[in-house]
Amino acid sequence: MRTSWPIMGPVLLGCLLFLSLDPSAVTASDNTSRLTETLHVENGTVPWRFPPPVGLANPANGGACQAIPVGAGAINPVDNRSDRAREVTREVLADGSQVIVHDERITGPARDSNGDLYHFVYTARLVVNVPAELPAIVRTRMTDSFRLKKGQEILMTVGFDYRWRYPAPNGITLTLGSDGILRDAFPIAPFVFATADGIHPDTANGVTHWQQLRTQGDFLNCDPL
């Protein structure tokens, strides 16, 4: 589960495809409009939420993830070895409402304090439904998974499948870009996640109707992306 980070790499294969007029100019009288952005980064560095030197580690080693063995020390991604694929689509319907879908996959190797090699796979899918009327109540569903393997052994899998709603008084805007330094984990503003502590809905930011369809492991402390 991510908030924001830069992504950098020596090889960037990105394209921004506008398959219609600028969606910001679409009104309720227009036909359905669609925007698609795809981004591929190969051999890049995707910083984790738990930066070195602590990285992904057991609390006994200064980290927060109980699933990491104490003997592993700190686990961190290998620089310039991660691959990222992302696709974002937005449909503006005839009534002015929007459906935004964000799909993402990040893979790469990591090493622990002993030099042992791991492989991680992160996937996320975010679906956002935004009504035309203001202030908007955004209906959101997100699935998220982070898996860490050491050889053929699955060391850890954490993730969730949640639904929730949150207010966007001025509607939703997209912060798309394919310049290789994407600082928004999800290019949607405002974006409010369901929970800040994994237990209660983030009512301070207006979250309601939180449905925990699935929770696997301690994703807040063990999902570095």
PyMOL commands that set and color helices and strands:
alter all, ss='L'
color gray80, all
select helices_A, chain A and resi 23-25+59-61+70-72+203-205+219-222
alter helices_A, ss='H'
color red, helices_A
select strands_A, chain A and resi 11-18+33-44+56-57+74-77+82-92+98-111+117-130+136-150+153-168+173-174+188-189+208-216
alter strands_A, ss='S'
color yellow, strands_A
deselect
rebuild
show_as cartoon
